[in-house]
Amino acid sequence: MLVTIASCGCHGNDPQQQAVARLGGDPSRAPQLIQRYGCGGCHRIPGVTGAAGKSGPSLEHLAREPYISGNLPNTPENVLRWIRAPHSILPRTKMPELGLSEQDARDIAAYLWSLR
């Protein structure tokens, strides 16, 4: 017997569309924002010119990781929380507080969480 299971999400299986729907961000703005905030100085980030840092983790497959910073469950909402205020989650983290606006953080989080 063959059983077919269909996904019933309004945004299908496209991770970027799912992240956009959940976060209200515009991932097309993210590469420029990531450059402006200097994220690539520490992280390797695909699709972002010059983002080849090695002191922080590669964000190449961020959405596949089970946790952010070792203990925070990886969800689009937690990626947003982490990039906005990492010290409120892990006070001794080396991740800097960058002063991102809410919308910039939503745009970057939507982009990063779509990286599979």
Residue, then its C-alpha position, 0 to 999 in steps of 0.5 A: m500500500l502506497v501512502t502519500i503525505a502532502s505538506c499543507g503549508c501556505h508557503g510549501n517547503d521553500p525555507q526562505q518563504q517559511a522564514v519570511a512568513r514567520l519573521g516578516g523579513d526581506p531576505s533580499r536586503a540581507p546580504q547588504l545589511i550583513q556587509r554593513y554590520g560586519c558579520g562576515g568579519c567573524h562568520r562565513i556566510p554564503g551569498v555575501t561578498g567578503a563574508a569569510g570570517k573564521s572566528g565565529p561559526s560558518l553560517e552556511h547551513l544554519a537552518r540545519e543546526p539543531y541549536i544556536s550557540g550550543n543551547l538555544p533551539n534553532t527556530p527563525e524566532n530564536v535566530l532573530r532573538w540571537i542576532r538582536a540581543p545575544h548577551s540577553i541569551l548567553p551573557r558571556t558570548k563573544m557575539p557582539e550586540l550590533g544595535l540592529s534595528e528590528q527590521d534589519a534583524r528580521d531581514i537578516a534572520a530570514y536570510l540566515w534561517s533559509l540557508r540549508 
